């Protein structure tokens, strides 16, 4: 059941698959960000004066 009220979409469901899929996508995004942060941290370890790395 889905209803639109002034541009707001509300979906009520007893099926948790949509929520599970969204949570998996968020978890995947967080893992990718963690990898990027680890790489940045490792690069800063070797070149701590690099301003561009600090901005990341």
Backbone as a ProteinNet text record, in pm:
[ID]
protein_1_A
[PRIMARY]
XXXXXXXXXXXXXXXXXXXXXXXXXXXXXXXXXXXXXXXXXXXXXXXXXXXXXXXX
[TERTIARY]
84.4	0	89.9	65.6	147.8	57.5	91.4	7.6	96.7	57.4	133.2	54	116.5	52.6	146.7	108.8	187	334.1	361.3	498.3	570.6	506.2	567.6	515.7	606.6	567.8	583.4	478.2	480.2	444.4	529.6	504.8	499.4	386.2	368.7	365	444.5	451.8	498.7	455.1	502.7	621.8	653.8	766	893.3	991.5	1114.5	1224.1	1195.9	1299.7	1354.5	1266.7	1313	1410.5	1375.5	1461.7	1594.3	1590.2	1712.4	1802.2	1743.6	1822.4	1886.1	1812.2	1865.7	1979.5	1961.2	2065.6	2191.7	2175.3	2291	2365.1	2290.2	2351.7	2428.8	2370	2436.7	2562.8	2553.4	2668.5	2780.3	2744.5	2842.2	2911	2832.9	2889.1	2984.2	2946.1	3031.2	3162.4	3157.8	3279.8	3373.8	3317.2	3398.4	3462.3	3386.4	3440.7	3549.8	3532.1	3633.3	3763.3	3754	3872.8	3943.9	3866.3	3925.2	3996	3934	3995.1	4122.8	4124.2	4245.2	4358.3	4324.8	4425.9	4479.5	4391.3	4433.3	4521.4	4483.8	4561.9	4701	4708.1	4837.9	4923.6	4862.6	4937.8	4986.8	4906.8	4948.9	5063.1	5066.4	5174.3	5310	5312.1	5436.8	5462.4	5357.6	5371.1	5274.1	5308.9	5217.7	5206.4	5290.3	5284.7	5193.7	5135	5049.8	4913.8	4888.4	4765.7	4643.6	4657.4	4543.9	4494.8	4583.8	4543.2	4468.6	4512.7	4443.6	4303.1	4282.1	4149.3	4053.5	4107.2	4022.4	3970.2
-115.5	0	123	211.9	330.9	450.8	563.2	681.4	804.4	900.9	1024.4	1139.2	1211.6	1325	1444.4	1541.8	1663.4	1632.3	1540.7	1510.6	1412.6	1362.4	1267	1128.3	1036.3	898.3	814	745.7	657.4	517.6	421.9	283.9	198.2	135.7	47.2	-96.3	-179.4	-316.8	-405.7	-527.6	-624.8	-701.8	-676.2	-743.4	-664.8	-729.1	-661.3	-665.2	-716.1	-728.3	-593.4	-494	-361.9	-304.1	-317.1	-267	-341.4	-472.1	-551.8	-510.9	-488.6	-447.8	-311	-218.4	-85.1	-92.5	-173.9	-187.7	-251.3	-348.7	-410.2	-308.7	-222.9	-120.3	-19.6	20.2	113.4	49.9	-76.2	-146.7	-156.8	-181.7	-188.6	-53.7	53.4	188.4	221.3	182.3	208	131	8.1	-70.5	-4.3	47.7	115.3	241.6	316.8	436.7	402.1	291.6	247.1	213.6	146.9	114.6	241	340.1	466.9	536.8	536.6	599.4	528.9	397.5	322.5	354.9	366.6	400.4	541.2	634.1	771.7	775.7	702.4	698.1	641.2	536.3	477.2	575.6	650.6	749.4	862.9	903.2	1008.7	961.8	834.6	779.7	803.2	794.6	810.7	954.2	1034.5	1173.4	1260.1	1292.4	1364.8	1513	1562.9	1704.8	1730.2	1626.4	1641.1	1697.1	1822.9	1891.1	1829.6	1784.8	1725.2	1598.3	1518.6	1398.7	1435	1540.2	1582.5	1630.1	1690.6	1737	1619.9	1508.3	1391	1338.7
0	0	0	-89.9	-103.8	-123.1	-63.4	-71.3	-80.6	-162.5	-175.4	-114.8	-22.9	40.9	27.4	-55.7	-75.9	-103.6	-193.5	-232.7	-142.6	-40.1	51.2	18.9	-10.6	-39.8	85.8	120.7	236.8	188.9	220.8	180.9	306.8	327.5	441.7	391.3	454.1	408.8	523.4	520.3	617.8	563.6	439.5	374.3	404.1	464.6	503.7	399.6	280.2	177.5	133.1	119.1	77.6	180.2	306	412.6	412.8	398.1	396	280.1	163.5	46.8	68.7	126.5	153.9	255.4	358.7	460.2	401.9	313	248	162.1	92.4	8	93.8	205.8	296.6	353.1	390.4	445.2	341.5	217.7	110	90.2	92.7	78.5	193.4	313.8	429.6	421.7	371.8	356	255.6	147.3	46.3	104.2	182.6	245.1	345.3	416.2	511.5	439.7	325.3	247.5	202.2	157.9	114.9	230.5	347.5	463.9	506.6	498.8	533	436.5	307.4	207.3	231.1	261.9	290.4	414.3	516.2	640.3	613.4	532.9	499.5	421.5	329.4	252.8	342	439	531.3	620.6	646.7	729.5	662.3	530.1	456.8	413.4	400.6	357	436	558.8	646.7	612.2	524.1	488.3	367.4	310.1	193.3	233.4	196.7	235	167.9	45.9	-26.2	43.9	94.9	168.7	296.3	363.1	485.7	456.4	338.8	301.6	279.6	232.8	209.1	340.1
[MASK]
++++++++++++++++++++++++++++++++++++++++++++++++++++++++

